Amino acid sequence: MLQENIPCLKCLIIILNIPVIAIGAVAIGLGIWVLVEEPDVLELSSLRELTVMDQSYLLTSVYLVITAGAAILVFGIVGMVATNAQSACCLGFYAGMLSLILCVEVAGCTLGVVFKSSSDQHLDEAIYRNIKTEYDGSPESQNYFSKHINAVHATLSCCGYMNVSDFQQSLTWNRTLGDGSSAQVPLSCCLPQSNSSIQSTGGKMDCRKTPDVTNSYTDPCMPKVRELFRKYEIIVIACTATLAFCQLLMLVLVLILMCSIVQDETQYDFKQNMYT
């Protein structure tokens, strides 16, 4: 490789590192925004449908996003510095980091595919357990899980997780209505037009007592929540694949640049020895 090709390689590597740094900065910014403005973020985005498991799941995901974003940001900066320094040692270190990160990404994707079924089962168990131990049935509830399961009912037009009978297992929901009867589903499962007519019907058509397709949501939420997760999984996989492709291309370019620098240094030393 001739000396005149080295600037071109350096330029390509730096250009490829710019979107990597941008992705890292955006990930850190979004993560911090969700932590600081969590209630507003959940109300302004479909993230609230993903929080029906537990608040800790969201916080863990946010911390992972911030950590990954910081690692990507530092990694991109190191790549630009190593490239600009034009040091074979620094480039070798950078190439080793690239290889390690690519291996981690491949391993992570593989583990995600292998343990996908068990993670789905864990999700189902977590939501069903929270319905039994946390859900209070109040439309104005301040309980984290209750508030967001109500939001899921309204936004996804569904009721219950497995089916509408899930709420009969709740230990924290007082299902006794004003007339002494027992509610089968919470008010959040009722269709909007049914909510306003509950008092005027004298309880005969109260959707909480007699839920059917005419006055309440009857579809289970599990298929719709899983479909929502699949959509986000596709986005994550696409972003990861794009990032991995850029990293693989950078690895090839870094190795070529490193070999070029070593070759030029060897040729320079050889010429110096010839003249001395």
N, C-alpha and C positions, 0 to 999 in steps of 0.2 A: 504494500500500500504506500503510495507516494504521500509526501508531506502536504501537498496541496489538497488532498481529500480529507484531511483531518478536520479543518474548519467546518466542512459540510456535515460530517458526522456529529460534531459537537452541536451544531445548530439543530439537527434533527432530534437529538436526545433532549435538548433543552425545550424544544417545542412540544415534545411528547410529555415532558414533565409539567408543563403549564396546566393542562386539564387535570392531572393528578393532584397538583397542589390546590386547584380550585375545588375539586371534589372533597378533599380533606377539610378545607375551610368551610364549605357549605355544610358538611356533616357536623362539624363542631358547632357552627352557628345554630343549626336546627335543633341539635340536642340541647344546647343551653336555653334556647327559646322555649322548648317544651318543658324543661325543668322550672323555668322562672314563671312562665305564663300558662301552666298546664290546664287550668279550667277553661281559659279562653281558646286555647289551641284545640282542645277536645270538642268544644262547641262549634268551632269554625271549620272542622275537618271531620272526615270519616274515621279518624283515629278512635273516636269514642266507641265505635262498634268493636274495636279490638281490645277494649279494656274490661270486657265482661268476665275475664278470668279472675284477676286480682290486680290491685294497684302495683304490687311488687313486680309483676310481669312487665308493665309499661316502664317502670323506673329502671329495671334491669336492662331492658332493650335500649333505653335512652343512654345509659352509661356505656353500653357496648358501642353504640353509634359514636359517642363522643371519643371513646378510646380509639376506635378504628379510624375516625377522622383525624385525630392527633397523630397517629402512627403514619397514616398516608401523607399528611402534611409534612412531617419531619422527613419522611422517606423521599418525597419529591425535592425538598430543599437540599438534602444530602446529595441526591443525584445531580442537581444543577451545580453544586459546589465542586463535586468530584470531577464532573465533566469540564467545568471551566478551569480547574486547577491543572488538568491534563497530566494527572499523575497516575501511573500504572498501578501503584499500590492502592490509592484511593478508589480507582475504578474497579480493582479486584475485590475490594471490600464491598463496594456497591453492587457488583455482580453477585456476590455471595448473598447479600441481603435480598436481592431480587429473586434469586433461586429459592431461598428459604420461604419468602412470602408466597411465591407461586405454589410451593409444596403445601403450605398451610391452607391456601385457598382450595386446592384440589382435594385435600383431606377433608376440609370442612364441607364441601359440596357432596363428597362421597358419604360422609357420616350423616348428612342431612337426608340423603336418599335412603340410606339403610335404616335409619331410625325414624323415618317419617310416620309409619303406622303407629309406633309406640308414642310419638309426640301427639298424634291426633287423639289417641286414647287418653293420654294425660290431660289434654285440653278438655275433653268431654267430662272426665272425672272431676276436674277442678271446677268447671262451671256448674255441674250438677251438685257438687258438694256445697258450693256457695249459695245456690238456690235453697238448699235445705237449711243451712246454718246462718245465712246473712240476709236473705231477702225479707223485707218487712212489708211489702205490698203497698206502700204509700206512694201516690203520684208526686208528692212534694218531699220525698225522702231525701235526707242529706247523707245517708249511708252510701259510700262509694259504689259498692256493687249494685245496690238497689237502684240508684240513680241511673247507672249506665245500662242495666238490663231493661229499664223502662225506655231508655233512649233507643235501644236495639229493637224493641217491639214496635216503636213508632216509625223508625227509619227503614227497617227491613220488612215491615208488615208481617210480623210473625208473633207467636205466643208460646212461651215455654222453650225449653231447649230440645229435649227428646220429643215431647208432646205437651199438650195443654194440661195434662194431669200432674206435671212436675211440681206445681206450686202446692198441691195438696200434701206434699212431703215437708213443706217449710215449717220449721220449728219456731220461727220468730215472727211470722205473719198472723195477726189476729183476723181470721176470716169471717168473723161474726158481723153481719150487717145490722142496720138500724132496726129492721123488722124481726130480728132474731134468726133469720135464715143464714146459711153459710155460703160464702162466695166460692166459686170454682176457679175463677181466674181473676187476676188483679185488674184494676181500671185501665192500666196501660195496654191491656190486650183488646179493649173495646174499640170499635171503629169510632172515628171522630163524631159522626152524627149520632151515635148511640150514647156518647158521653153526656150530651146536652139533654137527652130525653129520659135519663135514668129516673129523675125525680118525678117527671110528669106522667110516667106510665104506671105509677103506683106499685112498682116493683114487679109487675107481671112479666115484663119483657126486659128486666134488668139483665144486661149482658154479662154481668159478673156472676149471676146465678145460673143463667141458661145460655151459655155461649154457643153460637152457631155461626154459619157463614154469613148470615144476614146482619149480625150485630157486632161481630168481633173477628179478630184475626185467629185463624185456626191452623195455619201452617206452622210446623215446628221451625225453630230458629237454627238448629244445627246445620242443615244443608246450606243455608244462606250465609251463616258465619264462616263455614268452611270455604264456600265459594269466595267470600271476601278475602280470606287468608290466601287462597290460591292466587288471587289477583296481585296481592302484595308480594307473594313468593316469586311470581313471574317477573315483577319489576326488579326485585333484589337479584334474581338470577341473571337478568339481562345486564344490570349494572356491573355485577361481578364478572360476567363474561367479557364485557367491554374493557373493564379495568385489567383483567388478566391478559387480554390480547395486547393492550398497550404495554403492559409490563414485559410480556414475552418479546415483543418487538424491540423494546428498550434493551432487554438483556442481550439480544443478538447484536444490536448496534454498539452496546458498551463493550462486548467481547471483541468486536471488530476494531473499535477505537483503541482498546487496550493493546491488542496485537500490533496495530499500526504504530502506536507510540513506542512499544518495545522494539519493533523492527527499526524504526527511525533512530532510536537511541543506540542500537547495536551498530547500525551503519555509520552513525556519527563517530562512535568510539573506534570503529575499524579504520575510518579515514584519518582520524587523529593519530592512531598508532602508525599508519603508513607514512605520515609526514614527519613523525618524530623518530 
